[in-house]
Amino acid sequence: MSSLEEPLGLDKLPSMSTIDRIQRFSSSACRPSGDGMGMGSCWIEGSTCSTSKSYDEEYDEYTREAFPWRRHTRDMSHGDSFSRRTVSLGRNHKMFGSACDIYSSNCNDKDIRDITNKFLKGIPRSVKIVEVGPRDGLQNEKNTVPTGVKVELIRRLVSSGLPVVEATSFVSPKWVPQLADARDVMEAVRDLEGARLPVLTPNLKGFEAAIAAGAKEVAIFASASEAFSKSNINCSIEESLVRYRVVARAAKDLSIPVRGYVSCVVGCPVEGAIPPSKVAYVAKELHDMGCFEISLGDTIGVGTPGTVVPMLEAVMAVVPVEKLAIHFHDTYGQSLPNILISLQMGISTVDCSVAGLGGCPYAKGASGNVATEDVVYMLSGLGVETNVDLRKLMLAGDFINKHLGRPSGSKTAIALNRIAADASKI
């Protein structure tokens, strides 16, 4: 989630021991009593779909360099295990090089598949990924990212098959100088086809500026934490909801879809653990004012499946599950298990950021959003359709990482690039 004010760090929290801090966000803080939930240990049999047939020259070059074993498989005999399966990182294909038999998501044993389906039967067949890298990912960068780089990143993300790419945020440059070029970015990408390009609009002024720049979809955000709301946007929860109702009415008059965000759905850097009932209240208010989708954000990344489940249960009691999305930061490495348990509960929309761009500005040492590459890889292993070409997605990640001058925050991208480099030496 984003900050419009001065970030609030852990150094401003009341003094407490590390153990006490962990306990404040532990699953025992709000988890109901009852038996634990079992988890499967085998992947669901994956579905297959064709890879994209059209690549630009740079993409072809990238594919040849990053995935050299694609060449080798054409020349090897059918008797060699290396060539028995197609090795591809296309849209939901699995590519694991010479280790494809070991890491394949296909379970051939019927009994194992039955057990797998028992534990993972709630997972949807397809998941919509909302890419937030160009906005949530870049907004905290200290060095200004040129407008042209932002536009090219958006173009590359759209070309990878992502259905939704959050382009920018129409906030005051005083609070988020990195996004001072919101109008220029929106005007440059407004006619891009193949994906929706929502923008964040914190108030009516921002909404009007976004529409003038060509935005066709907007997003608003509120917090489930009273203290966080006051420190982040300088108003109470109720005051923020009044502000957003004005934006929602203006959007309705223009037939502009509005997405809602709820921040601090599990924990707050000031209040600690957040009761699920507070999250449910804010989510319902956003839904009632007309938001077509509500994204639930673990802003400081303290959630675990034990705290995510009761939160989702509370929200799902007042907002239809098909209108919910999840947005996890990976501060404690819990994003993927949190996403998995959310999928099991029926969530089918996931926010993430290419290369793990972004970060929580509210706690020192906090890491960024869950990496889109890691989410796509996991979903592919579960046989869940995303329609995202992982090779093109990694190309987009490489592009922005090269500009920022740092390695990818995606474990999947790092691992697959390492495998590609090793294979090139064969």
N, C-alpha and C positions, 0 to 999 in steps of 0.2 A: 504494500500500500504506500501511498505517497504522503510526503510531508509538505505542507505549505508554509510552515513556520520554522523557527530554529529547531533543529533536531534535539531530541531529549535523550541524553545518554545515561548509562548506568551509573556514571559518576555523580549524577544528581539524585540518585535514589537514597533513601535512608540506609544507614549502615546495617548490614546483616551478613551472616556467614554464608559461604557458598552452599552449604547443605540446606540452610533455611531457604535460600533463593530457589534451589531446585524443588524443594518441597512445595513452594507456593504454586508451582506450575505442574506438579505431579498429578498423575491420573486419579489419585485418591482425593484430590481437592473437589472434584465434582462428579466422579464416576459412581453410578448407582451400584448397589450390591447385586450380586448374581454370579452365575457361572461364567467363566472366561469363554472367549470365542475361539474355536479351532481354526487353524490356518492350513491350507493345503501345502504340499511340498513338490508339486509337479505342475508344469505349465499345461494350460489348455491347448488342445490341438489347434495350430494356427491356420488361418484362412490364407488363401493366396489371391493375388491380384496382379495385373500387369503393371510393369514399370512404365514411366513416361518415355515416349519415343522421341521427343524433341528436346535437344539440349543446345545451348549456345556454345560457341567455340571454347570459351573459358571453362564451361562446365565439362565438356568433353576432355579437355586437357587435365582438369582437376581429377576426373574419374580415372584417367589413365595413370596419373601419378599417385593418387591416394589409394587406389584399389587395383594394384597391378595384377593380383591373382585372377582377376576377371579374364585377363589375356591367357594365363596359363591353363585355365580350365578348358579352353577351346582346343588345346593341343594334346591334352592328356587322354589316355585310352579309357574306354568305358570300364575297364576292370579296376582302375585305380580309385580308391575311396575318395581321393581329393576331387574327382570330377563327377561323382555319383549324384551330387545335388547342385542345383544352380546356386551360385554364391552371388548374391545381390543385396544391395541396401536400398532398393527402390521402395515404392509405396507398399509398406508393410511386408516386404520380403525380408527374409533373414539371411544375413551374410556373416559367416564366421570363419572364412578361409578354410585351411585344412582341418580345422577343428569343428567343422560344421556338424559332424555326426555326434560329437560330444555335447554341443550346446544347442542342438536343434530344439525348437519348441514343440515339435510333434511327438506325441506319446503314442506309440503303436500298440501298446498292450491295452486291451479293452478294459480290463479290471482297473488299471491305473487311471485310464481316462474317466471311468465311472467315479472313482474316488475324487479325482480332480474336479469333475463337474459338481460333485456334492459340496465341496468347499468354495468353489468359485462360480457357482451357478447364477449368482446375482449380478455378475459383471455384464454390462451392456455389450452388444455386438459392435457398436461403433461409439466413438467418443469425439466430441468437438473440442479442438484445442484453440484456446484464445491466446495468441502471442502478445505479450506485453513488453517485450524487449525495447522497442523504439521509444516507449514512454517510461514505464516503470524501471526499465533496465538502465537507461541512459541518464535519467534526471539527476542522479546523485554523482555523476562524473564531475570531477573538479575542473578538468581541462575542457574547454569548449569543443564540442564535436561539430565540425562544419555541417551546414545544412545539406550540402550535396552528399555527404557520407550518410546522413540520416535517411535521405530519400533513396539512395541506392540500397541501403540495408532493407528498407521497407519493400522495395521492388524484388529483392532476392528472396525475402521471406514469403511474399505472395507467390512467387514462381515455384516455391517448394511445395505448394499445395495447401498451405495453412488457410483455413476458411475465414479467420478473423485476425487482424493485426492492428493492435491499438497504436495509432500513429503518433499522437502527441498529447499535450495538455494545454488548455488555454487558461493558464494561471498567471498571476502577476510576475513579471520578470524579477521583481524585487525579491520574491521568495524562491523562485526556481529559475535562475538565470540560464541554465542549460536549455530550457525550453522557450526562450525568448523569441525564437524563430518559428513558433507554432504556425503562424499564418502562412509563412513561406513554404513550410513543409507540407501543410494541408493543400495549398494551391498546387503544389507539384505532383501530388499523388491522388488528387481528388477524382481523376478519371481512370485510375487503375482498375482493371477488371479482374474478376476471379476471387475477390475477397472483400469482406466488409472492413471498413477502416474507421472505427469509432475513436472519439477523442474525449478526454476528461474535461468537464466543465463544472467548476466548483460553485458558480453563481450565475445569475442572469446575464451579467456583463460578459462573462466568459462564454456563455451559451450563444449570445448574439454575435460575438466575434467568430466563434466556430462556424456558425451557419453562414456568415458572410464570406468565410474562406472556402466554403464548399463542403463542410462536414455533413454527412447524411445520417450519422448516428452519434449519440453522445453518452457519457457516463457520469454519474454523480456518486458521491461517497459519504458515508457517515460512520461513526465509531460506536462500538458497543461499550466503550469505556468513557465515562464522564470526564475523568481527569485527562485522558488522552485527547478527547475532542477539544477541550479547552486549551490544551497546550499546542495542539496541531493546527486547528483552524480558528482558535480564539473565540469559541462560542460553545454553548452547552449542546447536548444531543438534541434536545427539543428545538433549540434555536436553529440548528443545522437542518432539521427536518422541515421547519417552516421555510427556510431558504430553498430547499430542494423541491418543495411543492410548487413554488413559483416557477422553477425551471421546468418541472414536469408538465405543468399546465401550458407553458409556452411551447414546449416540444409537441404536445398533443395537438395544439392548434395548427402546427406545421406538419403533422404526421411524421415526426422524427422519433424513431425508437430510442428509448432510454434504458440504459443498463445501470443497476445499482451495485455499489460495493459496500460491504460492512467490514471495517477493520477491527483488529484486536478481538477476534472471535474466540480465542482460547486464553490469551494472556495479555496483560498490559504492563509496560515498564514501570508504571506508577502503582497501579492497583493490584497487580499480581493476577491470580486466576480470575477469569470473568465467568460469572454464572451463565449457563446456557439460556436461561430465561431472558436475560438482557439482550443476547444476540437475537433470539426469536422475536423480541419486541421490535427491534430496529429493522430486521428483515421484513417483518410483516408490514411495517409502516411504508417501507420502500415499495413493497409489492402493491399495497393498496393505493399508492399514489400513481401507479401505472408502469413501474419498471417491468420490462418483459423478462428480465433475468436478474438474479441476485447472486453476486460473487462473494463468498465467505472467506475472508482473508486472515490467516494467522500471521499478523504483521511482523512479529518479532521471532517467529519460528520456534516457539517453545512447545507446540502441540505434539502429542503422541496419539496413536490409535485409541488409547484409553481416555483421552480428553476430547478427541474429535467425535467419537461415537455419540456421547450424550449431547454434545452441541448440535450435531446434525439431527438427532432424534427430536430435540426441542424445536428446531427450525422447521423440520419436515411436518410437524404437527400443525403449523400455521401457514406454510407456503408449499405449494405443490413441488414435489421433488424434481419434476421435469423443468422447473424454472430456477433451479439452483446450480451454482457453479462453485468450484473450490479454488483457492489461491494460497499456496503454501510457500513460505520462505524456508530455506534449508539450513538454518543456523545450527541446528543440532543433528543434522543428517536424517531427519524424520519425514521428509517430504514424500518420498516414494511409498513407504508403508502407510502414511496418512492418505495418500491418493488411492492406494489399493483398497483400504477399508472403506473409503468413500464410494468407490466404484461398486463394492459389494453391497452397499446400502442403496444403490440405484442412481447415484450421481453420474452424469454423462457429459459434463462440460468441465474442462480443466484449464486453468490459467497457468502459463509458464513463460520462461524467458530464454531466448536463444543464448547458448553458451553460459547460462546461469548469470546473465547480466543483472546488475542491480545489487541491492543489499538493503539491510535494515539500518537506517541512519539513527535509530533510537537506542541502540545498544552496542557498545564497543565490542569489536570482534565478531559481530554478527555477519553471516555470509549472505549471499544473494538469493534470488528466486530459484526455484527448482528449474533445472536446465531442460529446455524443450527436447533436446536430443535424448536425454535420459528418460523422459516420459514416453517419447515415441518408441524408443527401444523396448521399454517395459511393456507397453501396450501391444507392440508387435509380438512379443513373446507370449502374451496372453491370447493372441488370436483376435485382438480388437482392431477394427478398421479405423484408421485416422485419415487416410488419403494424403498423407504427408510423405514426400520423398526425402528420406533421411540423408542421402548424399547431397542433395541441394541444400538441405537445412544445415549440414555441416559446412558447406561452402559459404553460406551466409555467416555462420559463426566464425569461420576463419577470416572472413573479410573484416568484420568489426573488431575481432581480437587483434588483427594485424595493425589496424588503425590505433587501437587503444594501447598497443605495445605490451600485451600480456597474454599468457596462455589461457586456453578455454577453461571455464568453470564446469564444463560437462565431463563427467567421468567416461561416458560413452564415447564422446568425440576423442578424448585423449587415448582411450584404449584402442579404438578402431584405427586411429592414425598411427599408433605404435605398431599394430599388426600389419598395416599397410607398408610401413617402413621396413619391417622385418621381411615381409614377403618380397619386396623389391630387391632384396639381397640374394634371393634364391636363384 
